[in-house]
């Protein structure tokens, strides 16, 4: 009995789009169920001493959880798929998720899991009774970080490694070099113009919106929006431009931010 080949695109859509949206909507529904047990104004930010120093409307938790949980996966997964399609068109091969798309999908799932668990635990803590907000956000942050890390690792693991079909072309010819000479090939590879513009625009807009919300006194929306902007900025720095180097050490591909990084050692001849 032969195993069916893994559909990389279907796995990507599940990890980057379906799973995070479902997780965020479940978290938003749980928060709505607990909403009647909350005061009209709740703590939305805690200082380093564990005491709340920012407050906002209780309804902001489920609204922002649902908005970010749907908006981030839709934007980032759509951009990654468009970038893969453009890259495949340039080399004349069928479009398929790349290693960069695999990283984006895992990052999206981890981020939405972190935000969903954090907001839900904070709502639950304040719904148990008056004064519970003073307990601090340390344990909720720890629980959210563990959930985000676990979901990110699971999202990376369930996606197959890139198995793009070979591209037809002429074989490379060895350069005629002297013993004291060496050769190096360097090139910068970037995602297509439209996906790159969308990601950069989304990062700038989200960070700017978060700053505006904080300045106008909306702490809950401001901090969550800033966190989302930081995630988008990280994805722009790690997944939109790469430095490709071919030298005596083999093939090295490194994002401008330094990570992720891949290396393929040259073949060793006897």
N, C-alpha and C positions, 0 to 999 in steps of 0.2 A: 504494500500500500504506500503510495507516494504522497508526500505532504504538499498541500497547495502552496504556491509561492505567496509570500507576504505582500500585500498591497501597501506600498509605502505611502502613497497619497492618502489612502483611506485612514491609515494610522495617524498621519499628520493631522488630518481634519478632526479626528476624534480627540487627539491630545491638545491641539491648539485652539479648537473652536467649541466642539460639543461638550467636552468634559468641564472646561472652566466656566462656560455659560451656565451649564446645569448646576455646578457647585455654587455659583454666585446667586442664582435664583432660589435654590434651596435655602441658602443663608438669609436672603432677603425675606423669604416667607417666614422663617423662624423668628426673625426680628419683628416682623409685623404682628405675629402671634403674641409676642411679649410686649408690644407697644402699649397696650392698656395698663400694664403694670408700671410703666415709667412715668416720671414727672414730665411736664411739658418741656422743661429745660434740663438737659443732662450734661454730664462731664464728657468732653470730647478730646481733652488733652491733659497730660499729667507732666509735672515738672520732675527734675532729677531727684527730689526728695520724696516722690511718691504721692504728692498731693495734687489734686486737680487744679489747673490754672487756666483752663479754657472751657467754655460752655457753649452749647448750641441746641437747636430744637431736636427733640427725640426722633422726629421723622427723617432727619438727615441721614441717619445710619442706614435704614433699608433702601432709601433712594440712591445714595451714593454707592452702596454695595451692588445694587442691580445695574446702575449706569456704568460703573467701571468694569463690572464683571462681564458685561455684554460689549461695551465699546472697545476695551483693550484687545480682547481676542479677535473681534471682527476686523479692527484696523491692522493689527500686526500679522495675523494669519493671511489676510488678503494681500498685504504688501509682500510677504514672503513668497506666496504663490505666484504673484505677478513677476517678482524678481527671478524666480526659477524659470518661469515661462520665457522671459526675455533672454536669459542666459542660454537656455536650450535652443532658442531660435537662432542665436548668433553662431552656434557651432553645428547646427543642423541635426539635432538629435531630439527624441521625444522628451517632453517636459517631465521631470521627476524631482521629488524633494531632495535637496542637497544636505550636506552636513550642517550648513548654516541654518537651514530651515528646521532641522532636527533640534538644534540648540534654541532657536526662537520658540518653538513649540513647548519645549520643556520649561523655558523661562516664563512664558505666558502662564502656563498651568501653575507653576510655583508661585508666581506673583498673585494671581487671583485667589489661590488657596490661602496664602498668607493674609491678604486683606479680608477675605470672607470670614476666616476663623477669628481673626483679631476683632473685627467689628461685632461678630456674633457673641463672642465671650464677653466683650465689654458691655454689650446690651444686657446679657444674662446676669452679669455681676450687679448691675444697677437695678435690675428688675426684681431682685430677691428681697429688697427692702431699702428703706432710707439709710443714707450714710454709707452704702457699700462702695460708692465711688472713691472713698478715701483709702480703700485697700490698695490702690496703686495699679499700674498697668504692667508690672514686671512679669507676673505669671501669665497674663494674656499674651504678652509679647513672646514669651518663651514657647507657649503652646502654638502660637501662630507660626513662629519660625520653624519649629519641628514639623508642623503640617506642611508648610511651604517646601521645606527641604525634601521631605518624603515624596510629595507629589511631583516635584521637579525631577528627582532621581527616577521615579516610576515612569514619568513621561518620557525621559531619555531612553530608558531601558526597553520600553515596549515598541519603540520605533526601530525599524531595521537600519542597518548601516547603508550608506549610499552605494548603490550598485548600478550606476549609469552605464548604458551600453557603450562600447568603444566607438570613438569617432574616426571615420575613415580619413586618411590623409597620407601624405608622403612621409616616408621614414626619415628621421633626422640623420644627418651625416656628421660623423665625428670631425672636429676641427683639427687641423694639422698644427700642433703646438710644439714648441721646443721644450726641453726639459725644464728650463727656468721660467717658462711662461705658464700662466693659468688664465682661465676664462670664466666669466660670470655673466649671467643673464638676469636682469631685474625688470620687473614690471608691476604696475599698480592696477589692481582689478577692483572695479566698483559696481554696485548694483545699478540697474537701469535708472534713467533720469526721473521718471514719474514716481516709482516706489521710493527713491531716495528723497525726492521733494516732499512726499507725503509724510515720511518718517521724521524728517527734520522739522517740517511745519508742525506736526503733531507734538514733538518734543518741546519746541518753543512755545506753542500755544498752551500746552498743559502746564508747564512750569510758570509761565506768565499768569495764567488764570489762578494757579495756586497762590502766587504772591499777592495778587489783587484780592483774593478772598480773605487771606490772612490780614491784610491791611484794613479791610472793611469790617473785620471783627468776626467773620464766620470761620471759627477755628476748625470745626469738624471737616467741612468741605475743603478748607485750605490745606490742611495737613494731608488728607487723603489724596487730594489732587496733586500736591507736590510729590508725594511718594510715587504716584503713577507717572508723573513727568520724569522722575529720576529713573524709573524702569525703562521708559521709552528712550531716554538719553543713553542709558547703558546699552540698549540694543543697537542704537545708531552707532555708538563707538565700537562695538564688538562685531557687528554683522553687516556693515555696509561698504567697507573699504578694506582691502587686503594688500599686503606687500608680498609678491611672489619672487623668490630668489632660487636660481639654479646655479650651483657651484660644485666644487669638489666634494662637499658634504652631502649632496643630493638635492632634493626639492624641499623647500621650506615655504610654507604659507602661514603668514601671521597677520592678525588683525591690527589695525593702527593702534588700538588700545593695548596691545601686547598679548591679549588672550581673546579668543582661542587661538591655538597654534598647532599646526600639523607638520610633520616631517616624514619624507620618504627617502630612506637611505639608498645610495646608488648600488647597482648590482656589483657583486664581487666576483672577479674572474680568477680562476686558478692560475 
